[in-house]
């Protein structure tokens, strides 16, 4: 590694603030410069519903940076005004994120500090920001997280489902076929599954989950977390889908859906003596349709059709990414 590479690595790993005995004393947020350093992008988590969840350190950082990038400037302005933050605000969303990278990188190179916030929760997690962070890290700029509320972790902690191992999926595809294909891939995942969903798609999402994950799977639907009308409803997927359809669970607000993982078991592919990987390689090389490959695997192995189709879809995804 040359000297410039070493400097870059060290710069990215540098601490964000003075630390004594590995624990920082509580700060009342009145000294912004204590928490903000030049040329750093701060990822500031914002409340997911309850404004009291914004930490003093987060407020201090927002007051100390030169620029705040956000999804929606009008939405952000309401939050910032509530906490007396008057910094310059610029829009950074899914439609302009790529074009903003060079501008933010230039600001950081000039020694300005920048904060990135989303409409709610942690930036770059199922929200704009991941591309920006990846590019800035590649360029050697420091990126520092300012933790806060997270709907996925909050819901998981109160769900009663296994929290030792979990799979954060975020938003499923909006299109019916793509959503079904993704759920089929996840059907054998043994970890607790965590999804985000919008109110206008929650009914379709739960119906699809019931079909492809199994109606008897235990699940939890969280709605309006940290707000006055927060609800966490437990039951199997059949019950929860019916609760949304009947209006027992209103189709309003942002949703977190958690589903228990699949029971660990020896897969049919392992139980059979057929070389599944070899079959897949040959059939994919012949550009056979996914449905045909799944039928062949079902006939030549002990695999069930849903399991075979999920494996084919996963391999096709690996091929397209490669």
PLY file of the C-alpha trace (Angstrom):
ply
format ascii 1.0
element vertex 322
property float x
property float y
property float z
element edge 321
property int vertex1
property int vertex2
end_header
0.00 0.00 0.00
1.45 3.41 -0.95
1.46 6.43 1.35
-1.54 8.09 -0.26
-3.62 4.90 0.10
-2.62 4.58 3.74
-3.58 8.19 4.39
-6.95 7.62 2.76
-7.68 4.54 4.85
-6.62 6.25 8.05
-8.68 9.32 7.23
-11.84 7.28 6.74
-11.32 5.41 10.01
-10.59 8.49 12.12
-12.82 9.08 15.17
-15.59 11.62 14.80
-15.09 13.27 18.19
-12.75 13.17 21.19
-13.28 10.00 23.19
-12.32 9.45 26.81
-12.31 5.96 28.29
-14.28 4.79 25.20
-17.39 6.63 26.46
-18.37 10.21 25.63
-20.04 12.27 28.34
-23.61 13.40 27.69
-23.73 16.71 25.84
-26.70 19.09 25.87
-26.31 19.87 22.17
-25.41 23.53 22.75
-21.87 23.25 21.39
-22.21 22.17 17.72
-18.51 22.64 16.90
-17.60 19.93 19.40
-19.27 17.32 17.21
-18.53 18.60 13.70
-15.22 18.38 11.83
-14.33 19.86 8.43
-14.74 17.78 5.28
-17.00 15.08 6.75
-20.35 13.78 5.54
-22.59 13.05 8.54
-25.48 10.59 8.12
-28.00 11.88 10.65
-30.89 9.62 11.61
-34.13 11.56 12.05
-37.28 10.62 14.02
-39.63 8.06 12.48
-42.61 9.73 14.13
-41.80 11.12 17.57
-39.72 14.32 17.45
-38.39 13.62 20.95
-36.31 10.79 19.46
-33.86 13.20 17.80
-30.76 13.16 20.01
-28.94 16.26 21.30
-25.87 15.18 19.35
-27.90 14.95 16.12
-29.24 18.48 16.68
-25.72 19.72 17.37
-24.41 18.21 14.14
-27.26 19.67 12.10
-26.50 23.09 13.58
-22.78 22.72 12.99
-22.56 21.65 9.35
-22.57 24.09 6.45
-25.06 22.21 4.25
-27.90 19.73 4.90
-28.91 17.41 2.04
-32.40 15.90 2.29
-35.07 14.01 0.35
-37.71 16.73 0.49
-36.70 20.29 1.39
-40.20 21.29 2.56
-40.53 18.24 4.81
-37.02 18.74 6.17
-37.58 22.44 6.81
-40.45 21.65 9.21
-38.22 19.32 11.24
-35.25 21.70 11.20
-37.36 24.72 12.17
-38.71 22.79 15.15
-35.15 22.43 16.48
-33.98 25.90 15.47
-31.67 24.68 12.70
-31.11 27.40 10.09
-28.48 25.80 7.85
-28.68 25.76 4.06
-30.81 22.90 2.72
-30.44 21.19 -0.68
-32.45 18.35 -2.22
-30.90 14.91 -2.67
-33.32 12.21 -3.75
-33.45 9.13 -5.98
-33.79 11.22 -9.15
-30.76 13.48 -8.62
-28.50 11.51 -6.26
-26.01 10.50 -8.97
-25.63 14.08 -10.20
-25.16 15.39 -6.64
-22.10 13.23 -5.88
-19.58 15.56 -7.55
-21.04 18.63 -5.84
-20.97 17.09 -2.35
-17.45 15.76 -2.95
-16.33 19.28 -3.92
-17.85 20.76 -0.76
-16.05 18.19 1.38
-12.75 18.80 -0.43
-13.14 22.52 0.33
-13.42 21.69 4.04
-17.17 22.16 4.36
-19.08 19.63 6.43
-22.36 18.19 5.14
-25.24 16.35 6.81
-27.50 13.92 4.97
-31.00 13.24 6.32
-33.98 11.31 5.01
-37.66 12.02 5.58
-37.59 9.59 8.51
-35.06 7.17 9.95
-31.51 6.47 8.84
-30.29 7.79 5.46
-29.12 5.24 2.86
-31.19 2.42 4.43
-34.14 1.89 2.05
-33.75 5.62 1.37
-31.56 7.78 -0.88
-27.90 8.04 0.11
-26.30 4.65 -0.51
-24.88 5.68 -3.89
-23.55 8.94 -2.46
-21.90 7.17 0.47
-20.34 4.50 -1.74
-18.87 7.06 -4.15
-17.54 9.32 -1.37
-15.91 6.40 0.43
-14.27 5.36 -2.84
-12.95 8.92 -3.21
-11.44 8.76 0.29
-13.83 11.13 2.06
-14.90 10.50 5.64
-18.48 9.44 6.28
-19.71 9.39 9.87
-23.03 7.95 11.16
-25.09 9.78 13.78
-27.38 6.96 15.01
-31.02 7.32 15.91
-34.46 5.82 15.37
-34.74 2.80 13.07
-38.18 1.34 12.31
-36.83 -2.12 11.48
-34.89 -2.56 14.74
-37.61 -0.94 16.85
-40.25 -3.31 15.46
-37.99 -6.36 15.76
-37.19 -5.65 19.40
-40.90 -5.64 20.30
-42.09 -8.37 17.90
-41.49 -11.48 19.98
-39.87 -13.12 16.94
-36.29 -14.38 16.82
-33.98 -11.37 16.97
-30.70 -13.32 16.99
-30.70 -13.71 13.23
-32.71 -11.48 10.91
-32.81 -10.57 7.22
-33.61 -6.95 6.40
-35.28 -6.94 2.97
-36.72 -3.43 2.97
-39.29 -2.73 0.24
-40.34 -5.59 -2.02
-40.76 -4.91 -5.76
-44.01 -3.13 -6.58
-44.85 -5.33 -9.59
-46.78 -8.51 -8.80
-44.54 -11.01 -10.61
-41.29 -9.51 -9.34
-42.65 -9.44 -5.78
-43.71 -13.09 -6.04
-40.30 -14.14 -7.38
-38.50 -12.36 -4.56
-40.73 -13.91 -1.89
-40.11 -17.37 -3.35
-36.37 -16.80 -2.99
-36.89 -15.77 0.66
-39.24 -18.68 1.42
-36.43 -20.91 2.72
-34.56 -18.17 4.63
-34.34 -19.34 8.27
-33.83 -15.83 9.72
-36.64 -13.48 10.69
-37.65 -11.45 7.62
-38.14 -7.68 7.92
-39.98 -5.69 5.26
-40.99 -2.06 4.83
-44.22 -1.34 2.98
-46.26 1.65 1.86
-49.95 1.92 2.86
-51.26 1.56 -0.70
-49.39 -1.76 -1.14
-49.70 -3.36 2.31
-52.75 -5.45 1.37
-51.15 -6.88 -1.79
-47.86 -7.47 0.05
-49.49 -9.50 2.85
-51.57 -11.53 0.39
-48.41 -12.34 -1.60
-46.52 -13.25 1.59
-49.36 -15.55 2.61
-49.19 -17.29 -0.76
-45.43 -17.66 -1.11
-44.21 -17.89 2.49
-47.13 -19.88 3.88
-50.32 -18.70 5.56
-49.37 -20.32 8.88
-46.14 -18.35 9.30
-46.07 -16.21 12.45
-45.76 -12.53 11.68
-46.10 -9.03 13.12
-47.38 -5.88 11.43
-46.10 -2.63 12.92
-47.77 0.65 12.04
-47.17 4.29 13.06
-44.23 3.31 15.26
-43.34 5.85 18.01
-46.50 7.85 17.25
-49.65 8.26 19.33
-51.56 5.51 17.47
-48.67 3.04 17.27
-49.83 -0.55 16.76
-48.04 -3.91 16.65
-50.39 -6.72 15.65
-49.26 -10.36 15.91
-50.72 -13.44 14.24
-50.15 -15.74 11.31
-50.02 -14.31 7.79
-53.55 -15.48 7.02
-54.93 -13.59 10.02
-52.93 -10.42 9.31
-53.92 -10.34 5.63
-57.57 -10.68 6.64
-57.15 -7.96 9.31
-55.96 -5.49 6.68
-58.68 -6.51 4.24
-61.40 -6.04 6.87
-60.05 -2.68 8.02
-59.04 -3.91 11.47
-55.56 -2.75 10.52
-56.06 0.58 8.70
-54.20 1.07 5.42
-52.66 4.32 6.61
-49.16 5.25 7.73
-45.87 3.49 7.11
-45.64 -0.24 7.81
-43.00 -2.66 9.07
-43.81 -6.33 8.49
-41.85 -9.08 10.25
-42.21 -12.75 9.37
-40.67 -15.68 11.21
-37.98 -17.58 9.32
-38.42 -20.96 7.70
-37.90 -24.07 9.79
-34.32 -25.29 9.28
-34.33 -28.59 7.42
-32.36 -30.60 4.95
-33.30 -29.34 1.50
-34.75 -31.67 -1.08
-31.78 -30.93 -3.29
-29.38 -32.21 -0.64
-31.53 -35.28 -0.03
-31.47 -36.27 -3.70
-28.45 -37.81 -5.33
-28.76 -35.62 -8.42
-26.14 -32.95 -9.10
-28.46 -29.95 -9.05
-25.69 -27.44 -9.70
-24.62 -29.35 -12.79
-28.19 -29.46 -14.09
-28.59 -25.74 -13.50
-25.34 -24.89 -15.25
-26.23 -26.92 -18.34
-29.81 -25.65 -18.62
-28.85 -22.01 -18.04
-26.14 -22.31 -20.69
-28.84 -23.53 -23.11
-30.89 -20.44 -22.19
-33.84 -22.57 -21.13
-36.81 -20.64 -19.62
-36.93 -20.50 -15.82
-40.24 -22.38 -15.72
-38.80 -25.21 -17.81
-35.68 -25.48 -15.63
-37.89 -25.64 -12.52
-39.97 -28.43 -14.07
-36.85 -30.44 -14.93
-35.46 -30.07 -11.40
-38.81 -31.11 -9.94
-38.93 -34.26 -12.08
-35.30 -35.30 -11.62
-34.96 -34.51 -7.91
-37.11 -34.62 -4.79
-37.47 -30.84 -4.88
-40.87 -29.18 -4.72
-41.80 -26.83 -7.54
-41.68 -23.64 -5.42
-38.26 -24.59 -4.06
-36.93 -25.36 -7.54
-38.27 -22.11 -8.98
-36.75 -20.08 -6.12
-33.32 -21.63 -6.72
-33.56 -20.91 -10.46
-34.54 -17.28 -9.83
-31.64 -16.85 -7.42
-29.17 -18.24 -9.96
-30.61 -16.04 -12.71
-30.12 -13.04 -10.40
-26.47 -14.00 -9.86
-25.95 -14.34 -13.62
-27.49 -10.93 -14.39
-25.43 -9.22 -11.66
-22.28 -10.89 -12.89
0 1
1 2
2 3
3 4
4 5
5 6
6 7
7 8
8 9
9 10
10 11
11 12
12 13
13 14
14 15
15 16
16 17
17 18
18 19
19 20
20 21
21 22
22 23
23 24
24 25
25 26
26 27
27 28
28 29
29 30
30 31
31 32
32 33
33 34
34 35
35 36
36 37
37 38
38 39
39 40
40 41
41 42
42 43
43 44
44 45
45 46
46 47
47 48
48 49
49 50
50 51
51 52
52 53
53 54
54 55
55 56
56 57
57 58
58 59
59 60
60 61
61 62
62 63
63 64
64 65
65 66
66 67
67 68
68 69
69 70
70 71
71 72
72 73
73 74
74 75
75 76
76 77
77 78
78 79
79 80
80 81
81 82
82 83
83 84
84 85
85 86
86 87
87 88
88 89
89 90
90 91
91 92
92 93
93 94
94 95
95 96
96 97
97 98
98 99
99 100
100 101
101 102
102 103
103 104
104 105
105 106
106 107
107 108
108 109
109 110
110 111
111 112
112 113
113 114
114 115
115 116
116 117
117 118
118 119
119 120
120 121
121 122
122 123
123 124
124 125
125 126
126 127
127 128
128 129
129 130
130 131
131 132
132 133
133 134
134 135
135 136
136 137
137 138
138 139
139 140
140 141
141 142
142 143
143 144
144 145
145 146
146 147
147 148
148 149
149 150
150 151
151 152
152 153
153 154
154 155
155 156
156 157
157 158
158 159
159 160
160 161
161 162
162 163
163 164
164 165
165 166
166 167
167 168
168 169
169 170
170 171
171 172
172 173
173 174
174 175
175 176
176 177
177 178
178 179
179 180
180 181
181 182
182 183
183 184
184 185
185 186
186 187
187 188
188 189
189 190
190 191
191 192
192 193
193 194
194 195
195 196
196 197
197 198
198 199
199 200
200 201
201 202
202 203
203 204
204 205
205 206
206 207
207 208
208 209
209 210
210 211
211 212
212 213
213 214
214 215
215 216
216 217
217 218
218 219
219 220
220 221
221 222
222 223
223 224
224 225
225 226
226 227
227 228
228 229
229 230
230 231
231 232
232 233
233 234
234 235
235 236
236 237
237 238
238 239
239 240
240 241
241 242
242 243
243 244
244 245
245 246
246 247
247 248
248 249
249 250
250 251
251 252
252 253
253 254
254 255
255 256
256 257
257 258
258 259
259 260
260 261
261 262
262 263
263 264
264 265
265 266
266 267
267 268
268 269
269 270
270 271
271 272
272 273
273 274
274 275
275 276
276 277
277 278
278 279
279 280
280 281
281 282
282 283
283 284
284 285
285 286
286 287
287 288
288 289
289 290
290 291
291 292
292 293
293 294
294 295
295 296
296 297
297 298
298 299
299 300
300 301
301 302
302 303
303 304
304 305
305 306
306 307
307 308
308 309
309 310
310 311
311 312
312 313
313 314
314 315
315 316
316 317
317 318
318 319
319 320
320 321
